Amino acid sequence: MNITIINGPNLNLLGIREPGIYGSKGFDSYLEELRNRYPQVDIAYFQSNHEGDIIDKLHEVGFGATD
């Protein structure tokens, strides 16, 4: 199974920006936890602060199931 996680603007600041509200862990930590918990799943990750890049990635990976 393949899963692509696509995060948008400011998610690159997770763990840095207002840790009292959003926590002190960056998304890389969560991604590592997911990959360790589900080793049978290929988890790809993309983050951009630019909406056009996000749309391009959505078109690249498609909208349907990959398996």
PDB file of N, CA, C and O in Angstrom:
ATOM      1  N   MET A   1       0.849  -1.170   0.000  1.00  0.00           N
ATOM      2  CA  MET A   1       0.000   0.000   0.000  1.00  0.00           C
ATOM      3  C   MET A   1       0.894   1.232   0.000  1.00  0.00           C
ATOM      4  O   MET A   1       1.931   1.261   0.663  1.00  0.00           O
ATOM      5  N   ASN A   2       0.482   2.242  -0.747  1.00  0.00           N
ATOM      6  CA  ASN A   2       1.191   3.517  -0.809  1.00  0.00           C
ATOM      7  C   ASN A   2       0.292   4.633  -0.296  1.00  0.00           C
ATOM      8  O   ASN A   2      -0.884   4.717  -0.648  1.00  0.00           O
ATOM      9  N   ILE A   3       0.861   5.476   0.532  1.00  0.00           N
ATOM     10  CA  ILE A   3       0.148   6.648   1.046  1.00  0.00           C
ATOM     11  C   ILE A   3       1.055   7.851   0.871  1.00  0.00           C
ATOM     12  O   ILE A   3       2.244   7.795   1.186  1.00  0.00           O
ATOM     13  N   THR A   4       0.488   8.938   0.368  1.00  0.00           N
ATOM     14  CA  THR A   4       1.225  10.195   0.282  1.00  0.00           C
ATOM     15  C   THR A   4       0.547  11.202   1.193  1.00  0.00           C
ATOM     16  O   THR A   4      -0.643  11.484   1.054  1.00  0.00           O
ATOM     17  N   ILE A   5       1.312  11.737   2.119  1.00  0.00           N
ATOM     18  CA  ILE A   5       0.827  12.787   3.011  1.00  0.00           C
ATOM     19  C   ILE A   5       1.270  14.115   2.413  1.00  0.00           C
ATOM     20  O   ILE A   5       2.454  14.327   2.155  1.00  0.00           O
ATOM     21  N   ILE A   6       0.307  15.005   2.197  1.00  0.00           N
ATOM     22  CA  ILE A   6       0.607  16.312   1.633  1.00  0.00           C
ATOM     23  C   ILE A   6       0.179  17.381   2.637  1.00  0.00           C
ATOM     24  O   ILE A   6      -1.004  17.522   2.948  1.00  0.00           O
ATOM     25  N   ASN A   7       1.151  18.123   3.133  1.00  0.00           N
ATOM     26  CA  ASN A   7       0.881  19.187   4.087  1.00  0.00           C
ATOM     27  C   ASN A   7       1.092  20.533   3.432  1.00  0.00           C
ATOM     28  O   ASN A   7       1.960  20.696   2.574  1.00  0.00           O
ATOM     29  N   GLY A   8       0.288  21.493   3.846  1.00  0.00           N
ATOM     30  CA  GLY A   8       0.331  22.815   3.257  1.00  0.00           C
ATOM     31  C   GLY A   8       1.088  23.837   4.085  1.00  0.00           C
ATOM     32  O   GLY A   8       1.943  23.488   4.898  1.00  0.00           O
ATOM     33  N   PRO A   9       0.763  25.099   3.866  1.00  0.00           N
ATOM     34  CA  PRO A   9       1.492  26.207   4.461  1.00  0.00           C
ATOM     35  C   PRO A   9       1.663  26.110   5.975  1.00  0.00           C
ATOM     36  O   PRO A   9       0.747  25.757   6.718  1.00  0.00           O
ATOM     37  N   ASN A  10       2.863  26.435   6.383  1.00  0.00           N
ATOM     38  CA  ASN A  10       3.277  26.569   7.781  1.00  0.00           C
ATOM     39  C   ASN A  10       3.438  25.255   8.534  1.00  0.00           C
ATOM     40  O   ASN A  10       3.836  25.277   9.698  1.00  0.00           O
ATOM     41  N   LEU A  11       3.147  24.113   7.920  1.00  0.00           N
ATOM     42  CA  LEU A  11       3.349  22.846   8.628  1.00  0.00           C
ATOM     43  C   LEU A  11       4.826  22.549   8.798  1.00  0.00           C
ATOM     44  O   LEU A  11       5.198  21.718   9.626  1.00  0.00           O
ATOM     45  N   ASN A  12       5.677  23.215   8.025  1.00  0.00           N
ATOM     46  CA  ASN A  12       7.115  23.083   8.226  1.00  0.00           C
ATOM     47  C   ASN A  12       7.549  23.719   9.550  1.00  0.00           C
ATOM     48  O   ASN A  12       8.662  23.477  10.018  1.00  0.00           O
ATOM     49  N   LEU A  13       6.689  24.517  10.145  1.00  0.00           N
ATOM     50  CA  LEU A  13       6.993  25.178  11.415  1.00  0.00           C
ATOM     51  C   LEU A  13       6.507  24.384  12.625  1.00  0.00           C
ATOM     52  O   LEU A  13       6.683  24.823  13.762  1.00  0.00           O
ATOM     53  N   LEU A  14       5.900  23.227  12.395  1.00  0.00           N
ATOM     54  CA  LEU A  14       5.421  22.400  13.504  1.00  0.00           C
ATOM     55  C   LEU A  14       6.603  22.043  14.402  1.00  0.00           C
ATOM     56  O   LEU A  14       7.631  21.557  13.931  1.00  0.00           O
ATOM     57  N   GLY A  15       6.444  22.288  15.682  1.00  0.00           N
ATOM     58  CA  GLY A  15       7.513  22.043  16.638  1.00  0.00           C
ATOM     59  C   GLY A  15       8.334  23.280  16.940  1.00  0.00           C
ATOM     60  O   GLY A  15       9.069  23.320  17.927  1.00  0.00           O
ATOM     61  N   ILE A  16       8.211  24.288  16.093  1.00  0.00           N
ATOM     62  CA  ILE A  16       8.967  25.530  16.265  1.00  0.00           C
ATOM     63  C   ILE A  16       8.028  26.670  16.625  1.00  0.00           C
ATOM     64  O   ILE A  16       8.267  27.407  17.581  1.00  0.00           O
ATOM     65  N   ARG A  17       6.965  26.805  15.858  1.00  0.00           N
ATOM     66  CA  ARG A  17       6.016  27.904  16.033  1.00  0.00           C
ATOM     67  C   ARG A  17       5.031  27.588  17.143  1.00  0.00           C
ATOM     68  O   ARG A  17       4.317  26.587  17.078  1.00  0.00           O
ATOM     69  N   GLU A  18       4.989  28.418  18.142  1.00  0.00           N
ATOM     70  CA  GLU A  18       4.062  28.313  19.262  1.00  0.00           C
ATOM     71  C   GLU A  18       3.958  26.881  19.803  1.00  0.00           C
ATOM     72  O   GLU A  18       2.887  26.276  19.748  1.00  0.00           O
ATOM     73  N   PRO A  19       5.064  26.340  20.324  1.00  0.00           N
ATOM     74  CA  PRO A  19       5.036  24.965  20.820  1.00  0.00           C
ATOM     75  C   PRO A  19       4.040  24.751  21.960  1.00  0.00           C
ATOM     76  O   PRO A  19       3.587  23.628  22.185  1.00  0.00           O
ATOM     77  N   GLY A  20       3.700  25.809  22.671  1.00  0.00           N
ATOM     78  CA  GLY A  20       2.700  25.687  23.736  1.00  0.00           C
ATOM     79  C   GLY A  20       1.320  25.339  23.191  1.00  0.00           C
ATOM     80  O   GLY A  20       0.500  24.753  23.898  1.00  0.00           O
ATOM     81  N   ILE A  21       1.066  25.697  21.946  1.00  0.00           N
ATOM     82  CA  ILE A  21      -0.215  25.417  21.312  1.00  0.00           C
ATOM     83  C   ILE A  21      -0.122  24.175  20.420  1.00  0.00           C
ATOM     84  O   ILE A  21      -0.975  23.290  20.480  1.00  0.00           O
ATOM     85  N   TYR A  22       0.936  24.123  19.586  1.00  0.00           N
ATOM     86  CA  TYR A  22       1.032  23.075  18.564  1.00  0.00           C
ATOM     87  C   TYR A  22       1.950  21.919  18.955  1.00  0.00           C
ATOM     88  O   TYR A  22       2.066  20.944  18.212  1.00  0.00           O
ATOM     89  N   GLY A  23       2.594  22.017  20.100  1.00  0.00           N
ATOM     90  CA  GLY A  23       3.507  20.962  20.531  1.00  0.00           C
ATOM     91  C   GLY A  23       4.930  21.249  20.085  1.00  0.00           C
ATOM     92  O   GLY A  23       5.178  22.158  19.293  1.00  0.00           O
ATOM     93  N   SER A  24       5.853  20.465  20.600  1.00  0.00           N
ATOM     94  CA  SER A  24       7.268  20.712  20.336  1.00  0.00           C
ATOM     95  C   SER A  24       7.866  19.709  19.352  1.00  0.00           C
ATOM     96  O   SER A  24       9.065  19.755  19.076  1.00  0.00           O
ATOM     97  N   LYS A  25       7.049  18.810  18.825  1.00  0.00           N
ATOM     98  CA  LYS A  25       7.527  17.823  17.865  1.00  0.00           C
ATOM     99  C   LYS A  25       7.321  18.318  16.441  1.00  0.00           C
ATOM    100  O   LYS A  25       6.247  18.804  16.087  1.00  0.00           O
ATOM    101  N   GLY A  26       8.369  18.187  15.627  1.00  0.00           N
ATOM    102  CA  GLY A  26       8.242  18.520  14.221  1.00  0.00           C
ATOM    103  C   GLY A  26       7.559  17.386  13.475  1.00  0.00           C
ATOM    104  O   GLY A  26       7.454  16.272  13.989  1.00  0.00           O
ATOM    105  N   PHE A  27       7.099  17.666  12.273  1.00  0.00           N
ATOM    106  CA  PHE A  27       6.381  16.631  11.522  1.00  0.00           C
ATOM    107  C   PHE A  27       7.277  15.455  11.186  1.00  0.00           C
ATOM    108  O   PHE A  27       6.787  14.334  11.048  1.00  0.00           O
ATOM    109  N   ASP A  28       8.583  15.680  11.050  1.00  0.00           N
ATOM    110  CA  ASP A  28       9.501  14.569  10.776  1.00  0.00           C
ATOM    111  C   ASP A  28       9.402  13.495  11.852  1.00  0.00           C
ATOM    112  O   ASP A  28       9.520  12.307  11.553  1.00  0.00           O
ATOM    113  N   SER A  29       9.189  13.897  13.095  1.00  0.00           N
ATOM    114  CA  SER A  29       9.033  12.934  14.189  1.00  0.00           C
ATOM    115  C   SER A  29       7.771  12.094  14.007  1.00  0.00           C
ATOM    116  O   SER A  29       7.790  10.878  14.202  1.00  0.00           O
ATOM    117  N   TYR A  30       6.684  12.748  13.636  1.00  0.00           N
ATOM    118  CA  TYR A  30       5.437  12.024  13.402  1.00  0.00           C
ATOM    119  C   TYR A  30       5.563  11.085  12.207  1.00  0.00           C
ATOM    120  O   TYR A  30       5.049   9.967  12.229  1.00  0.00           O
ATOM    121  N   LEU A  31       6.252  11.551  11.161  1.00  0.00           N
ATOM    122  CA  LEU A  31       6.447  10.734   9.973  1.00  0.00           C
ATOM    123  C   LEU A  31       7.268   9.486  10.312  1.00  0.00           C
ATOM    124  O   LEU A  31       6.944   8.386   9.862  1.00  0.00           O
ATOM    125  N   GLU A  32       8.305   9.656  11.087  1.00  0.00           N
ATOM    126  CA  GLU A  32       9.125   8.513  11.509  1.00  0.00           C
ATOM    127  C   GLU A  32       8.289   7.520  12.319  1.00  0.00           C
ATOM    128  O   GLU A  32       8.391   6.310  12.119  1.00  0.00           O
ATOM    129  N   GLU A  33       7.464   8.033  13.231  1.00  0.00           N
ATOM    130  CA  GLU A  33       6.587   7.167  14.026  1.00  0.00           C
ATOM    131  C   GLU A  33       5.623   6.383  13.130  1.00  0.00           C
ATOM    132  O   GLU A  33       5.423   5.185  13.329  1.00  0.00           O
ATOM    133  N   LEU A  34       5.036   7.050  12.159  1.00  0.00           N
ATOM    134  CA  LEU A  34       4.119   6.369  11.239  1.00  0.00           C
ATOM    135  C   LEU A  34       4.827   5.277  10.452  1.00  0.00           C
ATOM    136  O   LEU A  34       4.312   4.168  10.313  1.00  0.00           O
ATOM    137  N   ARG A  35       6.002   5.593   9.942  1.00  0.00           N
ATOM    138  CA  ARG A  35       6.758   4.600   9.161  1.00  0.00           C
ATOM    139  C   ARG A  35       7.177   3.417  10.012  1.00  0.00           C
ATOM    140  O   ARG A  35       7.181   2.282   9.536  1.00  0.00           O
ATOM    141  N   ASN A  36       7.531   3.667  11.271  1.00  0.00           N
ATOM    142  CA  ASN A  36       7.890   2.566  12.179  1.00  0.00           C
ATOM    143  C   ASN A  36       6.678   1.728  12.557  1.00  0.00           C
ATOM    144  O   ASN A  36       6.776   0.506  12.669  1.00  0.00           O
ATOM    145  N   ARG A  37       5.548   2.375  12.753  1.00  0.00           N
ATOM    146  CA  ARG A  37       4.334   1.668  13.153  1.00  0.00           C
ATOM    147  C   ARG A  37       3.737   0.858  12.007  1.00  0.00           C
ATOM    148  O   ARG A  37       3.133  -0.191  12.232  1.00  0.00           O
ATOM    149  N   TYR A  38       3.906   1.348  10.777  1.00  0.00           N
ATOM    150  CA  TYR A  38       3.328   0.692   9.603  1.00  0.00           C
ATOM    151  C   TYR A  38       4.408   0.420   8.552  1.00  0.00           C
ATOM    152  O   TYR A  38       4.391   1.019   7.477  1.00  0.00           O
ATOM    153  N   PRO A  39       5.344  -0.478   8.858  1.00  0.00           N
ATOM    154  CA  PRO A  39       6.459  -0.720   7.936  1.00  0.00           C
ATOM    155  C   PRO A  39       6.028  -1.313   6.597  1.00  0.00           C
ATOM    156  O   PRO A  39       6.765  -1.221   5.615  1.00  0.00           O
ATOM    157  N   GLN A  40       4.855  -1.914   6.548  1.00  0.00           N
ATOM    158  CA  GLN A  40       4.362  -2.511   5.310  1.00  0.00           C
ATOM    159  C   GLN A  40       3.772  -1.471   4.355  1.00  0.00           C
ATOM    160  O   GLN A  40       3.432  -1.793   3.217  1.00  0.00           O
ATOM    161  N   VAL A  41       3.654  -0.236   4.814  1.00  0.00           N
ATOM    162  CA  VAL A  41       3.079   0.847   4.006  1.00  0.00           C
ATOM    163  C   VAL A  41       4.198   1.773   3.539  1.00  0.00           C
ATOM    164  O   VAL A  41       5.039   2.197   4.331  1.00  0.00           O
ATOM    165  N   ASP A  42       4.196   2.077   2.251  1.00  0.00           N
ATOM    166  CA  ASP A  42       5.143   3.046   1.709  1.00  0.00           C
ATOM    167  C   ASP A  42       4.536   4.428   1.904  1.00  0.00           C
ATOM    168  O   ASP A  42       3.571   4.788   1.230  1.00  0.00           O
ATOM    169  N   ILE A  43       5.103   5.204   2.830  1.00  0.00           N
ATOM    170  CA  ILE A  43       4.561   6.519   3.161  1.00  0.00           C
ATOM    171  C   ILE A  43       5.472   7.591   2.578  1.00  0.00           C
ATOM    172  O   ILE A  43       6.611   7.759   3.012  1.00  0.00           O
ATOM    173  N   ALA A  44       4.956   8.309   1.592  1.00  0.00           N
ATOM    174  CA  ALA A  44       5.672   9.434   1.000  1.00  0.00           C
ATOM    175  C   ALA A  44       5.165  10.718   1.652  1.00  0.00           C
ATOM    176  O   ALA A  44       4.037  10.773   2.143  1.00  0.00           O
ATOM    177  N   TYR A  45       5.999  11.738   1.652  1.00  0.00           N
ATOM    178  CA  TYR A  45       5.631  12.991   2.306  1.00  0.00           C
ATOM    179  C   TYR A  45       6.023  14.176   1.435  1.00  0.00           C
ATOM    180  O   TYR A  45       7.087  14.191   0.816  1.00  0.00           O
ATOM    181  N   PHE A  46       5.140  15.167   1.400  1.00  0.00           N
ATOM    182  CA  PHE A  46       5.399  16.402   0.674  1.00  0.00           C
ATOM    183  C   PHE A  46       4.793  17.551   1.459  1.00  0.00           C
ATOM    184  O   PHE A  46       3.661  17.464   1.934  1.00  0.00           O
ATOM    185  N   GLN A  47       5.554  18.627   1.590  1.00  0.00           N
ATOM    186  CA  GLN A  47       5.061  19.839   2.246  1.00  0.00           C
ATOM    187  C   GLN A  47       5.503  21.021   1.421  1.00  0.00           C
ATOM    188  O   GLN A  47       6.635  21.067   0.938  1.00  0.00           O
ATOM    189  N   SER A  48       4.605  21.984   1.257  1.00  0.00           N
ATOM    190  CA  SER A  48       4.952  23.216   0.570  1.00  0.00           C
ATOM    191  C   SER A  48       4.147  24.368   1.145  1.00  0.00           C
ATOM    192  O   SER A  48       3.021  24.196   1.612  1.00  0.00           O
ATOM    193  N   ASN A  49       4.748  25.532   1.098  1.00  0.00           N
ATOM    194  CA  ASN A  49       4.047  26.753   1.492  1.00  0.00           C
ATOM    195  C   ASN A  49       3.406  27.431   0.291  1.00  0.00           C
ATOM    196  O   ASN A  49       2.821  28.506   0.420  1.00  0.00           O
ATOM    197  N   HIS A  50       3.515  26.804  -0.878  1.00  0.00           N
ATOM    198  CA  HIS A  50       3.001  27.376  -2.116  1.00  0.00           C
ATOM    199  C   HIS A  50       1.856  26.520  -2.660  1.00  0.00           C
ATOM    200  O   HIS A  50       2.042  25.345  -2.976  1.00  0.00           O
ATOM    201  N   GLU A  51       0.683  27.118  -2.762  1.00  0.00           N
ATOM    202  CA  GLU A  51      -0.502  26.366  -3.192  1.00  0.00           C
ATOM    203  C   GLU A  51      -0.321  25.708  -4.550  1.00  0.00           C
ATOM    204  O   GLU A  51      -0.782  24.584  -4.753  1.00  0.00           O
ATOM    205  N   GLY A  52       0.340  26.382  -5.483  1.00  0.00           N
ATOM    206  CA  GLY A  52       0.554  25.812  -6.808  1.00  0.00           C
ATOM    207  C   GLY A  52       1.362  24.522  -6.753  1.00  0.00           C
ATOM    208  O   GLY A  52       1.075  23.573  -7.482  1.00  0.00           O
ATOM    209  N   ASP A  53       2.380  24.488  -5.880  1.00  0.00           N
ATOM    210  CA  ASP A  53       3.188  23.274  -5.716  1.00  0.00           C
ATOM    211  C   ASP A  53       2.350  22.132  -5.157  1.00  0.00           C
ATOM    212  O   ASP A  53       2.526  20.975  -5.541  1.00  0.00           O
ATOM    213  N   ILE A  54       1.443  22.463  -4.250  1.00  0.00           N
ATOM    214  CA  ILE A  54       0.571  21.442  -3.659  1.00  0.00           C
ATOM    215  C   ILE A  54      -0.366  20.872  -4.726  1.00  0.00           C
ATOM    216  O   ILE A  54      -0.561  19.660  -4.807  1.00  0.00           O
ATOM    217  N   ILE A  55      -0.938  21.746  -5.533  1.00  0.00           N
ATOM    218  CA  ILE A  55      -1.821  21.296  -6.617  1.00  0.00           C
ATOM    219  C   ILE A  55      -1.042  20.425  -7.595  1.00  0.00           C
ATOM    220  O   ILE A  55      -1.533  19.380  -8.020  1.00  0.00           O
ATOM    221  N   ASP A  56       0.176  20.849  -7.959  1.00  0.00           N
ATOM    222  CA  ASP A  56       1.001  20.037  -8.860  1.00  0.00           C
ATOM    223  C   ASP A  56       1.269  18.654  -8.268  1.00  0.00           C
ATOM    224  O   ASP A  56       1.229  17.658  -8.990  1.00  0.00           O
ATOM    225  N   LYS A  57       1.540  18.581  -6.974  1.00  0.00           N
ATOM    226  CA  LYS A  57       1.798  17.289  -6.326  1.00  0.00           C
ATOM    227  C   LYS A  57       0.539  16.428  -6.333  1.00  0.00           C
ATOM    228  O   LYS A  57       0.614  15.223  -6.576  1.00  0.00           O
ATOM    229  N   LEU A  58      -0.613  17.035  -6.069  1.00  0.00           N
ATOM    230  CA  LEU A  58      -1.869  16.283  -6.123  1.00  0.00           C
ATOM    231  C   LEU A  58      -2.089  15.679  -7.508  1.00  0.00           C
ATOM    232  O   LEU A  58      -2.514  14.530  -7.629  1.00  0.00           O
ATOM    233  N   HIS A  59      -1.805  16.444  -8.533  1.00  0.00           N
ATOM    234  CA  HIS A  59      -1.959  15.935  -9.899  1.00  0.00           C
ATOM    235  C   HIS A  59      -0.935  14.850 -10.200  1.00  0.00           C
ATOM    236  O   HIS A  59      -1.226  13.902 -10.929  1.00  0.00           O
ATOM    237  N   GLU A  60       0.264  14.989  -9.641  1.00  0.00           N
ATOM    238  CA  GLU A  60       1.313  13.996  -9.850  1.00  0.00           C
ATOM    239  C   GLU A  60       0.954  12.652  -9.237  1.00  0.00           C
ATOM    240  O   GLU A  60       1.116  11.612  -9.876  1.00  0.00           O
ATOM    241  N   VAL A  61       0.464  12.669  -7.993  1.00  0.00           N
ATOM    242  CA  VAL A  61       0.176  11.399  -7.306  1.00  0.00           C
ATOM    243  C   VAL A  61      -1.219  10.876  -7.626  1.00  0.00           C
ATOM    244  O   VAL A  61      -1.490   9.693  -7.425  1.00  0.00           O
ATOM    245  N   GLY A  62      -2.095  11.722  -8.113  1.00  0.00           N
ATOM    246  CA  GLY A  62      -3.441  11.285  -8.466  1.00  0.00           C
ATOM    247  C   GLY A  62      -4.392  11.377  -7.285  1.00  0.00           C
ATOM    248  O   GLY A  62      -3.989  11.652  -6.155  1.00  0.00           O
ATOM    249  N   PHE A  63      -5.646  11.142  -7.573  1.00  0.00           N
ATOM    250  CA  PHE A  63      -6.688  11.282  -6.557  1.00  0.00           C
ATOM    251  C   PHE A  63      -7.289   9.949  -6.137  1.00  0.00           C
ATOM    252  O   PHE A  63      -8.077   9.905  -5.192  1.00  0.00           O
ATOM    253  N   GLY A  64      -6.938   8.870  -6.812  1.00  0.00           N
ATOM    254  CA  GLY A  64      -7.521   7.571  -6.499  1.00  0.00           C
ATOM    255  C   GLY A  64      -6.544   6.677  -5.772  1.00  0.00           C
ATOM    256  O   GLY A  64      -5.415   7.066  -5.472  1.00  0.00           O
ATOM    257  N   ALA A  65      -7.002   5.476  -5.497  1.00  0.00           N
ATOM    258  CA  ALA A  65      -6.158   4.475  -4.851  1.00  0.00           C
ATOM    259  C   ALA A  65      -5.023   4.078  -5.786  1.00  0.00           C
ATOM    260  O   ALA A  65      -5.205   3.991  -7.000  1.00  0.00           O
ATOM    261  N   THR A  66      -3.855   3.840  -5.210  1.00  0.00           N
ATOM    262  CA  THR A  66      -2.701   3.454  -6.022  1.00  0.00           C
ATOM    263  C   THR A  66      -2.466   1.961  -6.010  1.00  0.00           C
ATOM    264  O   THR A  66      -1.654   1.467  -6.792  1.00  0.00           O
ATOM    265  N   ASP A  67      -3.140   1.234  -5.161  1.00  0.00           N
ATOM    266  CA  ASP A  67      -2.976  -0.229  -5.075  1.00  0.00           C
ATOM    267  C   ASP A  67      -4.244  -0.941  -5.497  1.00  0.00           C
ATOM    268  O   ASP A  67      -4.294  -2.171  -5.490  1.00  0.00           O
TER     269      ASP A  67
END
